[in-house]
């Protein structure tokens, strides 16, 4: 069997193709099962244990990209370090779940609901299945929303508008750190130095550096929109 497609880079992925649909759908079905089991079948101890295991798998998949790049001899510190926001979140989530920290979970909850979900709608993916980057991209960008909803629906954390402000401030701190790393590595993690390729929401936000200012405004809007269905659910189910 020829496994070269797993590690040979290509640029054949087409957004909104059947491959895009299946990449999202397969993990979505898993997510529905995972949420159901967590809510109705698992003990409280199992809820936390399985959440940590699932998130650890996501982070392992993320680190695998770096490891395989090193193994193949094409590792580039400007592109292959796990410094994108969606790459950082699994590690923070593991710590948050381990410590049962509502504060940490509230910060990354809005990062995921406003940012990671958007990456499913306008993917920046280049490689097609069965490339390891295809597997990593969909595992991370569909797995994290599952875990964000899990923290709310299964673990019972309730987030407030104050958490939106906390989350936005935390993102700016992270962005400032990543920007300095970008300058030192001549990199573009979190797209703080230049826009991603065309076909994403960045296209309508203006040129650099103004699109970063636009993102600040969009950030609060997206966080607020993401908050509304969960606020409604809380109001209907937890009126007190």
N, C-alpha and C positions, 0 to 999 in steps of 0.2 A: 504494500500500500504506500502511496506517495504522500508524505506529510509536508512537502515543501510549502504548500499553501498556508501552513500554520505559521511559518516564520519568514516567508518571503513577502516583502512589502509591495503594495500595489496602491493604485489610486482609483479603484473601480467602483467604490461605493456610491450609490445614487440615493439621495434623500427621497422619501415618500415612495420608494419602490417596495416590492413584496418583501425584500430582505429587511428593509426598515420596519415594515409592519410586523414581521415575525420576530425581529429582535426585541421589540417592545412587548409583543403579545405573550411570548413564552414566559417571560419573567412576571408579567402581569398576572397570569393564571397562577403561577407559583405564589405570588403575593396574596392573592385572594385566599388560597389554601392556608398560607402562613398566618394571616390575620384571623381566619376562622379558628384554626387550631389554638392560637394564642388566647383568643377570647373565650372559647367554649370548651376546650378539651384539656388544656395544660394547667397544672397547678401553678400557684404564684411563683414557686421556686423555678419550675420549668420555664415559665414565661421569661424570666430574667436570664436564665442559663442559655436558652435557645436564641435569645436576642443577641447575647454576647458572641455565641458561636457563629451566627449568621453574619454579624458585622465583622468578626475576625476573618471569616472567609473572604468577604469583600476586600478587606485591607490586604490579605494575602494575594488575591488576584491583582490588586494594584501594584504591590511590590514585585510580583512576578515579571511585570513589564520591564522594570529596571534590571532585574536579574538576567532576563533573557537577552536584553540589549548588551549587557556586559559580556555574557557568554558568546554572543554572535560577533562581538568585536565592533559593534556600531553604536555603542553608547555615546550620547552627547549630553553633557551636563546642562546645556542650554535648552534642551527639550525633554529629557527623559527622567529628570528627578520628579518625585511625587509632590510637586509644589503647586499644582492647580488646586483650586478651592475644593473641587469634588474629590481630589486625591487626598487632601488633608482631613476632610470630614470623617472618613471611617475611623481614623485613629482617635480623633476627638470623641467620636461616639462610643468607641470601646471604653475609653476612660470614663465617660459620662455614665454609661450603663454599669460599669464596674463599681463606681462610687454612688450610683443611684442619684446623680446630680441633676436636679431639675434645671438649675441655672445653665449648665453646659448644654443640656438638651434643648432648652428654649432658644439658645443662640443659634445652634445649627439647624433647628427645626425650620426657621424661616429662610436660612441659606438654601436648604434643600427644596422647600416648597416653591420658592420664587426663582431659584437659579438652576438647580439640578433638573427639575421637571422641564424647564425650557430647553435644556440640552437634548431632551428626547424629541422635542418638536422641531427644532432646527439643529440637527447634529453637525458637529465639525469633524466627524469620522471620515477617514479616507479609505481604509482597508475593508475588504469584503470577507465574509465567512469562508474558510475557518481560521483566518488570521487571528493570532493571539490578541491583537489590539481591538479587533471586532468584539471578541469575547469580553475583554476587559471593559470596553466602553459601555456595552449594554448591561453588564453585571453591575457596574458602579452606578450608572445613571438611572437604572430602574430599581436597583436594590436599595439605594438610599431613600427614595420616596416611600418605599414599603416600610422601612424602619422608622421614618418620621411619623407616618400614620400609625404605626405600631405603638410608638411612645404615647400617642394620644388615645388611641382606641383600645389598646390592650393594657398598657401599663397605667393608664388613667391620668397622665399629666395634662393639666389644663393651662393653656398659654394665654397671655393677656396682651393688651396694646403696649404696656410697658416693656414687654419682652421684645416687641418690634424695635423699639428704640435701642435696647441693649444689644440686640442682634446687629443692627446697623452700625453701631459704634464699634463693636467687636470686629466686624468685617473691615472697617476702615483701618483698624490697628493691624490686622493681618495683611491688608493690602500695602500698607506702608512698609512693613517688613519685607514682603515679597518684592516690592519695587526696588528696594536697596539690593536684594539678591539679584534681581534682573540686571541692574546696572553693573554689578561686579562680574556677572557671567555672560553679559551681552545676550540676555535671554528675554523672553516675553511671557513669563508665567502670569496667569490670570488676565492676559491681554492688557497689561497696564502700560506697555510701551507702544504697541501698535494693535490694530484691529485683527480679528481672525479672518480667514478667507471669507469671501462673499457668501451670503445665504443665511446669515444669522440676524438677530435683532440689532446687532451693532451697526448694521447698514444704515439704519435710520437715525442714529444718534449723533451724527456729525463727525468731523475730523478729530484727530488727536491734537491737544489734550481735552478738547471740549466734550468728547463723548464720555469722558470719565465724569465730568460734571453732570452730564445728562443721566449717566448711570446712577449717580447719587439720588437724583429725583425719582428715577424709575424704580430704584431700589425700594424706597419707602412706599411707592404706589403698589408695586408687586407684593411686598410684604403684607400690606393692608388687605389687598385682594385675597391673598393666600389665607389670611387670618379669618376672613368672613365666614366661610362654610364651617370652620371649626368652632367659631363663636356661636353660630346658629345651632350647631349640634349641642354645644354645651348648654345653651339657653333652653332647648327643648328637652334635654335629658337630665340636666342638673340645674333646674331653675333656682335652687337655693344659692 
